[in-house]
Amino acid sequence: MAKPTPGPWQWYWRAENPEEHGDVADCGVFHEKRPGHAYSIARCPRYETREQWEANARLIAAAPDLLEALEGIVAADFESVPRPAVYRAVKMLQDEARFAIAKAEGE
């Protein structure tokens, strides 16, 4: 399977000048390969509210972090690890998952 564009991905909201262009806005996700060189990952179509539009962009932007957290959980081999180390490993995986969820929720 092909790997996605590496993170971090960032979401954006850009409103055009309403006097000049009417109610035109853009919302999406980008990856900045190097400073000043951003590449579009996704554009989010307009939904009922700006909040919903932004929530969709945040969720997409968090995708690399969510994937990494899930891959870590799936790859973990807890059966051959002493019990205290398992607890530390689970705590670390939970922290990674919490970080990804917070990013998706805009926190």
Phi and psi restraints in degrees (range 20) as a CNS / XPLOR table:
assign (resid 1 and name C) (resid 2 and name N)
       (resid 2 and name CA) (resid 2 and name C) 1.0 -69.2 20.0 2
assign (resid 2 and name N) (resid 2 and name CA)
       (resid 2 and name C) (resid 3 and name N) 1.0 141.8 20.0 2
assign (resid 2 and name C) (resid 3 and name N)
       (resid 3 and name CA) (resid 3 and name C) 1.0 -82.7 20.0 2
assign (resid 3 and name N) (resid 3 and name CA)
       (resid 3 and name C) (resid 4 and name N) 1.0 144.7 20.0 2
assign (resid 3 and name C) (resid 4 and name N)
       (resid 4 and name CA) (resid 4 and name C) 1.0 -72.4 20.0 2
assign (resid 4 and name N) (resid 4 and name CA)
       (resid 4 and name C) (resid 5 and name N) 1.0 169.3 20.0 2
assign (resid 4 and name C) (resid 5 and name N)
       (resid 5 and name CA) (resid 5 and name C) 1.0 -55.6 20.0 2
assign (resid 5 and name N) (resid 5 and name CA)
       (resid 5 and name C) (resid 6 and name N) 1.0 130.9 20.0 2
assign (resid 5 and name C) (resid 6 and name N)
       (resid 6 and name CA) (resid 6 and name C) 1.0 -64.9 20.0 2
assign (resid 6 and name N) (resid 6 and name CA)
       (resid 6 and name C) (resid 7 and name N) 1.0 153.2 20.0 2
assign (resid 6 and name C) (resid 7 and name N)
       (resid 7 and name CA) (resid 7 and name C) 1.0 -78.2 20.0 2
assign (resid 7 and name N) (resid 7 and name CA)
       (resid 7 and name C) (resid 8 and name N) 1.0 179.0 20.0 2
assign (resid 7 and name C) (resid 8 and name N)
       (resid 8 and name CA) (resid 8 and name C) 1.0 -80.4 20.0 2
assign (resid 8 and name N) (resid 8 and name CA)
       (resid 8 and name C) (resid 9 and name N) 1.0 146.3 20.0 2
assign (resid 8 and name C) (resid 9 and name N)
       (resid 9 and name CA) (resid 9 and name C) 1.0 -101.5 20.0 2
assign (resid 9 and name N) (resid 9 and name CA)
       (resid 9 and name C) (resid 10 and name N) 1.0 147.4 20.0 2
assign (resid 9 and name C) (resid 10 and name N)
       (resid 10 and name CA) (resid 10 and name C) 1.0 -127.5 20.0 2
assign (resid 10 and name N) (resid 10 and name CA)
       (resid 10 and name C) (resid 11 and name N) 1.0 147.5 20.0 2
assign (resid 10 and name C) (resid 11 and name N)
       (resid 11 and name CA) (resid 11 and name C) 1.0 -101.1 20.0 2
assign (resid 11 and name N) (resid 11 and name CA)
       (resid 11 and name C) (resid 12 and name N) 1.0 157.8 20.0 2
assign (resid 11 and name C) (resid 12 and name N)
       (resid 12 and name CA) (resid 12 and name C) 1.0 -142.7 20.0 2
assign (resid 12 and name N) (resid 12 and name CA)
       (resid 12 and name C) (resid 13 and name N) 1.0 157.2 20.0 2
assign (resid 12 and name C) (resid 13 and name N)
       (resid 13 and name CA) (resid 13 and name C) 1.0 -134.1 20.0 2
assign (resid 13 and name N) (resid 13 and name CA)
       (resid 13 and name C) (resid 14 and name N) 1.0 126.3 20.0 2
assign (resid 13 and name C) (resid 14 and name N)
       (resid 14 and name CA) (resid 14 and name C) 1.0 -133.7 20.0 2
assign (resid 14 and name N) (resid 14 and name CA)
       (resid 14 and name C) (resid 15 and name N) 1.0 121.4 20.0 2
assign (resid 14 and name C) (resid 15 and name N)
       (resid 15 and name CA) (resid 15 and name C) 1.0 -103.9 20.0 2
assign (resid 15 and name N) (resid 15 and name CA)
       (resid 15 and name C) (resid 16 and name N) 1.0 133.1 20.0 2
assign (resid 15 and name C) (resid 16 and name N)
       (resid 16 and name CA) (resid 16 and name C) 1.0 -78.3 20.0 2
assign (resid 16 and name N) (resid 16 and name CA)
       (resid 16 and name C) (resid 17 and name N) 1.0 169.3 20.0 2
assign (resid 16 and name C) (resid 17 and name N)
       (resid 17 and name CA) (resid 17 and name C) 1.0 -65.7 20.0 2
assign (resid 17 and name N) (resid 17 and name CA)
       (resid 17 and name C) (resid 18 and name N) 1.0 109.2 20.0 2
assign (resid 17 and name C) (resid 18 and name N)
       (resid 18 and name CA) (resid 18 and name C) 1.0 -61.5 20.0 2
assign (resid 18 and name N) (resid 18 and name CA)
       (resid 18 and name C) (resid 19 and name N) 1.0 -33.0 20.0 2
assign (resid 18 and name C) (resid 19 and name N)
       (resid 19 and name CA) (resid 19 and name C) 1.0 -65.9 20.0 2
assign (resid 19 and name N) (resid 19 and name CA)
       (resid 19 and name C) (resid 20 and name N) 1.0 -34.0 20.0 2
assign (resid 19 and name C) (resid 20 and name N)
       (resid 20 and name CA) (resid 20 and name C) 1.0 -91.0 20.0 2
assign (resid 20 and name N) (resid 20 and name CA)
       (resid 20 and name C) (resid 21 and name N) 1.0 -38.5 20.0 2
assign (resid 20 and name C) (resid 21 and name N)
       (resid 21 and name CA) (resid 21 and name C) 1.0 -116.5 20.0 2
assign (resid 21 and name N) (resid 21 and name CA)
       (resid 21 and name C) (resid 22 and name N) 1.0 1.9 20.0 2
assign (resid 21 and name C) (resid 22 and name N)
       (resid 22 and name CA) (resid 22 and name C) 1.0 78.5 20.0 2
assign (resid 22 and name N) (resid 22 and name CA)
       (resid 22 and name C) (resid 23 and name N) 1.0 -152.7 20.0 2
assign (resid 22 and name C) (resid 23 and name N)
       (resid 23 and name CA) (resid 23 and name C) 1.0 -91.1 20.0 2
assign (resid 23 and name N) (resid 23 and name CA)
       (resid 23 and name C) (resid 24 and name N) 1.0 65.5 20.0 2
assign (resid 23 and name C) (resid 24 and name N)
       (resid 24 and name CA) (resid 24 and name C) 1.0 -103.5 20.0 2
assign (resid 24 and name N) (resid 24 and name CA)
       (resid 24 and name C) (resid 25 and name N) 1.0 131.5 20.0 2
assign (resid 24 and name C) (resid 25 and name N)
       (resid 25 and name CA) (resid 25 and name C) 1.0 -148.2 20.0 2
assign (resid 25 and name N) (resid 25 and name CA)
       (resid 25 and name C) (resid 26 and name N) 1.0 165.1 20.0 2
assign (resid 25 and name C) (resid 26 and name N)
       (resid 26 and name CA) (resid 26 and name C) 1.0 -139.3 20.0 2
assign (resid 26 and name N) (resid 26 and name CA)
       (resid 26 and name C) (resid 27 and name N) 1.0 141.7 20.0 2
assign (resid 26 and name C) (resid 27 and name N)
       (resid 27 and name CA) (resid 27 and name C) 1.0 -143.6 20.0 2
assign (resid 27 and name N) (resid 27 and name CA)
       (resid 27 and name C) (resid 28 and name N) 1.0 137.2 20.0 2
assign (resid 27 and name C) (resid 28 and name N)
       (resid 28 and name CA) (resid 28 and name C) 1.0 -175.0 20.0 2
assign (resid 28 and name N) (resid 28 and name CA)
       (resid 28 and name C) (resid 29 and name N) 1.0 -160.9 20.0 2
assign (resid 28 and name C) (resid 29 and name N)
       (resid 29 and name CA) (resid 29 and name C) 1.0 -133.9 20.0 2
assign (resid 29 and name N) (resid 29 and name CA)
       (resid 29 and name C) (resid 30 and name N) 1.0 139.4 20.0 2
assign (resid 29 and name C) (resid 30 and name N)
       (resid 30 and name CA) (resid 30 and name C) 1.0 -138.1 20.0 2
assign (resid 30 and name N) (resid 30 and name CA)
       (resid 30 and name C) (resid 31 and name N) 1.0 163.1 20.0 2
assign (resid 30 and name C) (resid 31 and name N)
       (resid 31 and name CA) (resid 31 and name C) 1.0 -124.0 20.0 2
assign (resid 31 and name N) (resid 31 and name CA)
       (resid 31 and name C) (resid 32 and name N) 1.0 126.0 20.0 2
assign (resid 31 and name C) (resid 32 and name N)
       (resid 32 and name CA) (resid 32 and name C) 1.0 -97.6 20.0 2
assign (resid 32 and name N) (resid 32 and name CA)
       (resid 32 and name C) (resid 33 and name N) 1.0 99.7 20.0 2
assign (resid 32 and name C) (resid 33 and name N)
       (resid 33 and name CA) (resid 33 and name C) 1.0 -61.5 20.0 2
assign (resid 33 and name N) (resid 33 and name CA)
       (resid 33 and name C) (resid 34 and name N) 1.0 -41.9 20.0 2
assign (resid 33 and name C) (resid 34 and name N)
       (resid 34 and name CA) (resid 34 and name C) 1.0 -149.5 20.0 2
assign (resid 34 and name N) (resid 34 and name CA)
       (resid 34 and name C) (resid 35 and name N) 1.0 159.3 20.0 2
assign (resid 34 and name C) (resid 35 and name N)
       (resid 35 and name CA) (resid 35 and name C) 1.0 -51.3 20.0 2
assign (resid 35 and name N) (resid 35 and name CA)
       (resid 35 and name C) (resid 36 and name N) 1.0 127.5 20.0 2
assign (resid 35 and name C) (resid 36 and name N)
       (resid 36 and name CA) (resid 36 and name C) 1.0 85.7 20.0 2
assign (resid 36 and name N) (resid 36 and name CA)
       (resid 36 and name C) (resid 37 and name N) 1.0 -0.4 20.0 2
assign (resid 36 and name C) (resid 37 and name N)
       (resid 37 and name CA) (resid 37 and name C) 1.0 -126.5 20.0 2
assign (resid 37 and name N) (resid 37 and name CA)
       (resid 37 and name C) (resid 38 and name N) 1.0 84.7 20.0 2
assign (resid 37 and name C) (resid 38 and name N)
       (resid 38 and name CA) (resid 38 and name C) 1.0 -99.1 20.0 2
assign (resid 38 and name N) (resid 38 and name CA)
       (resid 38 and name C) (resid 39 and name N) 1.0 143.7 20.0 2
assign (resid 38 and name C) (resid 39 and name N)
       (resid 39 and name CA) (resid 39 and name C) 1.0 -122.4 20.0 2
assign (resid 39 and name N) (resid 39 and name CA)
       (resid 39 and name C) (resid 40 and name N) 1.0 133.8 20.0 2
assign (resid 39 and name C) (resid 40 and name N)
       (resid 40 and name CA) (resid 40 and name C) 1.0 -71.3 20.0 2
assign (resid 40 and name N) (resid 40 and name CA)
       (resid 40 and name C) (resid 41 and name N) 1.0 132.9 20.0 2
assign (resid 40 and name C) (resid 41 and name N)
       (resid 41 and name CA) (resid 41 and name C) 1.0 -98.1 20.0 2
assign (resid 41 and name N) (resid 41 and name CA)
       (resid 41 and name C) (resid 42 and name N) 1.0 -45.7 20.0 2
assign (resid 41 and name C) (resid 42 and name N)
       (resid 42 and name CA) (resid 42 and name C) 1.0 -157.5 20.0 2
assign (resid 42 and name N) (resid 42 and name CA)
       (resid 42 and name C) (resid 43 and name N) 1.0 148.0 20.0 2
assign (resid 42 and name C) (resid 43 and name N)
       (resid 43 and name CA) (resid 43 and name C) 1.0 -113.8 20.0 2
assign (resid 43 and name N) (resid 43 and name CA)
       (resid 43 and name C) (resid 44 and name N) 1.0 134.0 20.0 2
assign (resid 43 and name C) (resid 44 and name N)
       (resid 44 and name CA) (resid 44 and name C) 1.0 -97.5 20.0 2
assign (resid 44 and name N) (resid 44 and name CA)
       (resid 44 and name C) (resid 45 and name N) 1.0 122.2 20.0 2
assign (resid 44 and name C) (resid 45 and name N)
       (resid 45 and name CA) (resid 45 and name C) 1.0 -67.5 20.0 2
assign (resid 45 and name N) (resid 45 and name CA)
       (resid 45 and name C) (resid 46 and name N) 1.0 156.2 20.0 2
assign (resid 45 and name C) (resid 46 and name N)
       (resid 46 and name CA) (resid 46 and name C) 1.0 -66.0 20.0 2
assign (resid 46 and name N) (resid 46 and name CA)
       (resid 46 and name C) (resid 47 and name N) 1.0 136.2 20.0 2
assign (resid 46 and name C) (resid 47 and name N)
       (resid 47 and name CA) (resid 47 and name C) 1.0 -118.1 20.0 2
assign (resid 47 and name N) (resid 47 and name CA)
       (resid 47 and name C) (resid 48 and name N) 1.0 -167.1 20.0 2
assign (resid 47 and name C) (resid 48 and name N)
       (resid 48 and name CA) (resid 48 and name C) 1.0 -61.8 20.0 2
assign (resid 48 and name N) (resid 48 and name CA)
       (resid 48 and name C) (resid 49 and name N) 1.0 -40.6 20.0 2
assign (resid 48 and name C) (resid 49 and name N)
       (resid 49 and name CA) (resid 49 and name C) 1.0 -129.9 20.0 2
assign (resid 49 and name N) (resid 49 and name CA)
       (resid 49 and name C) (resid 50 and name N) 1.0 156.4 20.0 2
assign (resid 49 and name C) (resid 50 and name N)
       (resid 50 and name CA) (resid 50 and name C) 1.0 -61.8 20.0 2
assign (resid 50 and name N) (resid 50 and name CA)
       (resid 50 and name C) (resid 51 and name N) 1.0 -36.9 20.0 2
assign (resid 50 and name C) (resid 51 and name N)
       (resid 51 and name CA) (resid 51 and name C) 1.0 -60.5 20.0 2
assign (resid 51 and name N) (resid 51 and name CA)
       (resid 51 and name C) (resid 52 and name N) 1.0 -41.9 20.0 2
assign (resid 51 and name C) (resid 52 and name N)
       (resid 52 and name CA) (resid 52 and name C) 1.0 -67.4 20.0 2
assign (resid 52 and name N) (resid 52 and name CA)
       (resid 52 and name C) (resid 53 and name N) 1.0 -39.5 20.0 2
assign (resid 52 and name C) (resid 53 and name N)
       (resid 53 and name CA) (resid 53 and name C) 1.0 -59.7 20.0 2
assign (resid 53 and name N) (resid 53 and name CA)
       (resid 53 and name C) (resid 54 and name N) 1.0 -49.0 20.0 2
assign (resid 53 and name C) (resid 54 and name N)
       (resid 54 and name CA) (resid 54 and name C) 1.0 -65.7 20.0 2
assign (resid 54 and name N) (resid 54 and name CA)
       (resid 54 and name C) (resid 55 and name N) 1.0 -38.4 20.0 2
assign (resid 54 and name C) (resid 55 and name N)
       (resid 55 and name CA) (resid 55 and name C) 1.0 -62.3 20.0 2
assign (resid 55 and name N) (resid 55 and name CA)
       (resid 55 and name C) (resid 56 and name N) 1.0 -39.6 20.0 2
assign (resid 55 and name C) (resid 56 and name N)
       (resid 56 and name CA) (resid 56 and name C) 1.0 -63.2 20.0 2
assign (resid 56 and name N) (resid 56 and name CA)
       (resid 56 and name C) (resid 57 and name N) 1.0 -43.5 20.0 2
assign (resid 56 and name C) (resid 57 and name N)
       (resid 57 and name CA) (resid 57 and name C) 1.0 -64.9 20.0 2
assign (resid 57 and name N) (resid 57 and name CA)
       (resid 57 and name C) (resid 58 and name N) 1.0 -41.2 20.0 2
assign (resid 57 and name C) (resid 58 and name N)
       (resid 58 and name CA) (resid 58 and name C) 1.0 -62.5 20.0 2
assign (resid 58 and name N) (resid 58 and name CA)
       (resid 58 and name C) (resid 59 and name N) 1.0 -41.3 20.0 2
assign (resid 58 and name C) (resid 59 and name N)
       (resid 59 and name CA) (resid 59 and name C) 1.0 -63.6 20.0 2
assign (resid 59 and name N) (resid 59 and name CA)
       (resid 59 and name C) (resid 60 and name N) 1.0 -44.3 20.0 2
assign (resid 59 and name C) (resid 60 and name N)
       (resid 60 and name CA) (resid 60 and name C) 1.0 -64.3 20.0 2
assign (resid 60 and name N) (resid 60 and name CA)
       (resid 60 and name C) (resid 61 and name N) 1.0 -42.3 20.0 2
assign (resid 60 and name C) (resid 61 and name N)
       (resid 61 and name CA) (resid 61 and name C) 1.0 -62.6 20.0 2
assign (resid 61 and name N) (resid 61 and name CA)
       (resid 61 and name C) (resid 62 and name N) 1.0 -28.7 20.0 2
assign (resid 61 and name C) (resid 62 and name N)
       (resid 62 and name CA) (resid 62 and name C) 1.0 -83.6 20.0 2
assign (resid 62 and name N) (resid 62 and name CA)
       (resid 62 and name C) (resid 63 and name N) 1.0 -6.0 20.0 2
assign (resid 62 and name C) (resid 63 and name N)
       (resid 63 and name CA) (resid 63 and name C) 1.0 -53.0 20.0 2
assign (resid 63 and name N) (resid 63 and name CA)
       (resid 63 and name C) (resid 64 and name N) 1.0 -46.0 20.0 2
assign (resid 63 and name C) (resid 64 and name N)
       (resid 64 and name CA) (resid 64 and name C) 1.0 -60.7 20.0 2
assign (resid 64 and name N) (resid 64 and name CA)
       (resid 64 and name C) (resid 65 and name N) 1.0 -38.7 20.0 2
assign (resid 64 and name C) (resid 65 and name N)
       (resid 65 and name CA) (resid 65 and name C) 1.0 -69.2 20.0 2
assign (resid 65 and name N) (resid 65 and name CA)
       (resid 65 and name C) (resid 66 and name N) 1.0 -40.2 20.0 2
assign (resid 65 and name C) (resid 66 and name N)
       (resid 66 and name CA) (resid 66 and name C) 1.0 -64.4 20.0 2
assign (resid 66 and name N) (resid 66 and name CA)
       (resid 66 and name C) (resid 67 and name N) 1.0 -43.6 20.0 2
assign (resid 66 and name C) (resid 67 and name N)
       (resid 67 and name CA) (resid 67 and name C) 1.0 -62.0 20.0 2
assign (resid 67 and name N) (resid 67 and name CA)
       (resid 67 and name C) (resid 68 and name N) 1.0 -45.1 20.0 2
assign (resid 67 and name C) (resid 68 and name N)
       (resid 68 and name CA) (resid 68 and name C) 1.0 -61.6 20.0 2
assign (resid 68 and name N) (resid 68 and name CA)
       (resid 68 and name C) (resid 69 and name N) 1.0 -42.2 20.0 2
assign (resid 68 and name C) (resid 69 and name N)
       (resid 69 and name CA) (resid 69 and name C) 1.0 -63.8 20.0 2
assign (resid 69 and name N) (resid 69 and name CA)
       (resid 69 and name C) (resid 70 and name N) 1.0 -43.9 20.0 2
assign (resid 69 and name C) (resid 70 and name N)
       (resid 70 and name CA) (resid 70 and name C) 1.0 -66.9 20.0 2
assign (resid 70 and name N) (resid 70 and name CA)
       (resid 70 and name C) (resid 71 and name N) 1.0 -40.4 20.0 2
assign (resid 70 and name C) (resid 71 and name N)
       (resid 71 and name CA) (resid 71 and name C) 1.0 -61.6 20.0 2
assign (resid 71 and name N) (resid 71 and name CA)
       (resid 71 and name C) (resid 72 and name N) 1.0 -38.6 20.0 2
assign (resid 71 and name C) (resid 72 and name N)
       (resid 72 and name CA) (resid 72 and name C) 1.0 -64.0 20.0 2
assign (resid 72 and name N) (resid 72 and name CA)
       (resid 72 and name C) (resid 73 and name N) 1.0 -40.5 20.0 2
assign (resid 72 and name C) (resid 73 and name N)
       (resid 73 and name CA) (resid 73 and name C) 1.0 -65.9 20.0 2
assign (resid 73 and name N) (resid 73 and name CA)
       (resid 73 and name C) (resid 74 and name N) 1.0 -44.8 20.0 2
assign (resid 73 and name C) (resid 74 and name N)
       (resid 74 and name CA) (resid 74 and name C) 1.0 -66.9 20.0 2
assign (resid 74 and name N) (resid 74 and name CA)
       (resid 74 and name C) (resid 75 and name N) 1.0 -36.7 20.0 2
assign (resid 74 and name C) (resid 75 and name N)
       (resid 75 and name CA) (resid 75 and name C) 1.0 -80.5 20.0 2
assign (resid 75 and name N) (resid 75 and name CA)
       (resid 75 and name C) (resid 76 and name N) 1.0 -14.9 20.0 2
assign (resid 75 and name C) (resid 76 and name N)
       (resid 76 and name CA) (resid 76 and name C) 1.0 -63.9 20.0 2
assign (resid 76 and name N) (resid 76 and name CA)
       (resid 76 and name C) (resid 77 and name N) 1.0 133.3 20.0 2
assign (resid 76 and name C) (resid 77 and name N)
       (resid 77 and name CA) (resid 77 and name C) 1.0 -112.4 20.0 2
assign (resid 77 and name N) (resid 77 and name CA)
       (resid 77 and name C) (resid 78 and name N) 1.0 91.8 20.0 2
assign (resid 77 and name C) (resid 78 and name N)
       (resid 78 and name CA) (resid 78 and name C) 1.0 -86.1 20.0 2
assign (resid 78 and name N) (resid 78 and name CA)
       (resid 78 and name C) (resid 79 and name N) 1.0 -13.8 20.0 2
assign (resid 78 and name C) (resid 79 and name N)
       (resid 79 and name CA) (resid 79 and name C) 1.0 -70.0 20.0 2
assign (resid 79 and name N) (resid 79 and name CA)
       (resid 79 and name C) (resid 80 and name N) 1.0 -29.0 20.0 2
assign (resid 79 and name C) (resid 80 and name N)
       (resid 80 and name CA) (resid 80 and name C) 1.0 -99.8 20.0 2
assign (resid 80 and name N) (resid 80 and name CA)
       (resid 80 and name C) (resid 81 and name N) 1.0 11.0 20.0 2
assign (resid 80 and name C) (resid 81 and name N)
       (resid 81 and name CA) (resid 81 and name C) 1.0 -110.7 20.0 2
assign (resid 81 and name N) (resid 81 and name CA)
       (resid 81 and name C) (resid 82 and name N) 1.0 137.9 20.0 2
assign (resid 81 and name C) (resid 82 and name N)
       (resid 82 and name CA) (resid 82 and name C) 1.0 -58.3 20.0 2
assign (resid 82 and name N) (resid 82 and name CA)
       (resid 82 and name C) (resid 83 and name N) 1.0 148.1 20.0 2
assign (resid 82 and name C) (resid 83 and name N)
       (resid 83 and name CA) (resid 83 and name C) 1.0 -51.3 20.0 2
assign (resid 83 and name N) (resid 83 and name CA)
       (resid 83 and name C) (resid 84 and name N) 1.0 -47.4 20.0 2
assign (resid 83 and name C) (resid 84 and name N)
       (resid 84 and name CA) (resid 84 and name C) 1.0 -59.9 20.0 2
assign (resid 84 and name N) (resid 84 and name CA)
       (resid 84 and name C) (resid 85 and name N) 1.0 -36.4 20.0 2
assign (resid 84 and name C) (resid 85 and name N)
       (resid 85 and name CA) (resid 85 and name C) 1.0 -68.8 20.0 2
assign (resid 85 and name N) (resid 85 and name CA)
       (resid 85 and name C) (resid 86 and name N) 1.0 -32.8 20.0 2
assign (resid 85 and name C) (resid 86 and name N)
       (resid 86 and name CA) (resid 86 and name C) 1.0 -62.6 20.0 2
assign (resid 86 and name N) (resid 86 and name CA)
       (resid 86 and name C) (resid 87 and name N) 1.0 -44.6 20.0 2
assign (resid 86 and name C) (resid 87 and name N)
       (resid 87 and name CA) (resid 87 and name C) 1.0 -60.2 20.0 2
assign (resid 87 and name N) (resid 87 and name CA)
       (resid 87 and name C) (resid 88 and name N) 1.0 -43.7 20.0 2
assign (resid 87 and name C) (resid 88 and name N)
       (resid 88 and name CA) (resid 88 and name C) 1.0 -64.2 20.0 2
assign (resid 88 and name N) (resid 88 and name CA)
       (resid 88 and name C) (resid 89 and name N) 1.0 -41.6 20.0 2
assign (resid 88 and name C) (resid 89 and name N)
       (resid 89 and name CA) (resid 89 and name C) 1.0 -64.4 20.0 2
assign (resid 89 and name N) (resid 89 and name CA)
       (resid 89 and name C) (resid 90 and name N) 1.0 -43.1 20.0 2
assign (resid 89 and name C) (resid 90 and name N)
       (resid 90 and name CA) (resid 90 and name C) 1.0 -63.7 20.0 2
assign (resid 90 and name N) (resid 90 and name CA)
       (resid 90 and name C) (resid 91 and name N) 1.0 -42.0 20.0 2
assign (resid 90 and name C) (resid 91 and name N)
       (resid 91 and name CA) (resid 91 and name C) 1.0 -59.4 20.0 2
assign (resid 91 and name N) (resid 91 and name CA)
       (resid 91 and name C) (resid 92 and name N) 1.0 -44.1 20.0 2
assign (resid 91 and name C) (resid 92 and name N)
       (resid 92 and name CA) (resid 92 and name C) 1.0 -63.1 20.0 2
assign (resid 92 and name N) (resid 92 and name CA)
       (resid 92 and name C) (resid 93 and name N) 1.0 -44.1 20.0 2
assign (resid 92 and name C) (resid 93 and name N)
       (resid 93 and name CA) (resid 93 and name C) 1.0 -65.0 20.0 2
assign (resid 93 and name N) (resid 93 and name CA)
       (resid 93 and name C) (resid 94 and name N) 1.0 -38.1 20.0 2
assign (resid 93 and name C) (resid 94 and name N)
       (resid 94 and name CA) (resid 94 and name C) 1.0 -64.5 20.0 2
assign (resid 94 and name N) (resid 94 and name CA)
       (resid 94 and name C) (resid 95 and name N) 1.0 -39.1 20.0 2
assign (resid 94 and name C) (resid 95 and name N)
       (resid 95 and name CA) (resid 95 and name C) 1.0 -63.5 20.0 2
assign (resid 95 and name N) (resid 95 and name CA)
       (resid 95 and name C) (resid 96 and name N) 1.0 -42.1 20.0 2
assign (resid 95 and name C) (resid 96 and name N)
       (resid 96 and name CA) (resid 96 and name C) 1.0 -63.2 20.0 2
assign (resid 96 and name N) (resid 96 and name CA)
       (resid 96 and name C) (resid 97 and name N) 1.0 -42.3 20.0 2
assign (resid 96 and name C) (resid 97 and name N)
       (resid 97 and name CA) (resid 97 and name C) 1.0 -65.9 20.0 2
assign (resid 97 and name N) (resid 97 and name CA)
       (resid 97 and name C) (resid 98 and name N) 1.0 -41.2 20.0 2
assign (resid 97 and name C) (resid 98 and name N)
       (resid 98 and name CA) (resid 98 and name C) 1.0 -62.2 20.0 2
assign (resid 98 and name N) (resid 98 and name CA)
       (resid 98 and name C) (resid 99 and name N) 1.0 -41.2 20.0 2
assign (resid 98 and name C) (resid 99 and name N)
       (resid 99 and name CA) (resid 99 and name C) 1.0 -59.8 20.0 2
assign (resid 99 and name N) (resid 99 and name CA)
       (resid 99 and name C) (resid 100 and name N) 1.0 -46.6 20.0 2
assign (resid 99 and name C) (resid 100 and name N)
       (resid 100 and name CA) (resid 100 and name C) 1.0 -64.7 20.0 2
assign (resid 100 and name N) (resid 100 and name CA)
       (resid 100 and name C) (resid 101 and name N) 1.0 -40.6 20.0 2
assign (resid 100 and name C) (resid 101 and name N)
       (resid 101 and name CA) (resid 101 and name C) 1.0 -65.3 20.0 2
assign (resid 101 and name N) (resid 101 and name CA)
       (resid 101 and name C) (resid 102 and name N) 1.0 -43.4 20.0 2
assign (resid 101 and name C) (resid 102 and name N)
       (resid 102 and name CA) (resid 102 and name C) 1.0 -61.7 20.0 2
assign (resid 102 and name N) (resid 102 and name CA)
       (resid 102 and name C) (resid 103 and name N) 1.0 -40.0 20.0 2
assign (resid 102 and name C) (resid 103 and name N)
       (resid 103 and name CA) (resid 103 and name C) 1.0 -64.2 20.0 2
assign (resid 103 and name N) (resid 103 and name CA)
       (resid 103 and name C) (resid 104 and name N) 1.0 -42.9 20.0 2
assign (resid 103 and name C) (resid 104 and name N)
       (resid 104 and name CA) (resid 104 and name C) 1.0 -63.9 20.0 2
assign (resid 104 and name N) (resid 104 and name CA)
       (resid 104 and name C) (resid 105 and name N) 1.0 -31.7 20.0 2
assign (resid 104 and name C) (resid 105 and name N)
       (resid 105 and name CA) (resid 105 and name C) 1.0 -90.3 20.0 2
assign (resid 105 and name N) (resid 105 and name CA)
       (resid 105 and name C) (resid 106 and name N) 1.0 1.0 20.0 2
assign (resid 105 and name C) (resid 106 and name N)
       (resid 106 and name CA) (resid 106 and name C) 1.0 79.5 20.0 2
assign (resid 106 and name N) (resid 106 and name CA)
       (resid 106 and name C) (resid 107 and name N) 1.0 22.0 20.0 2
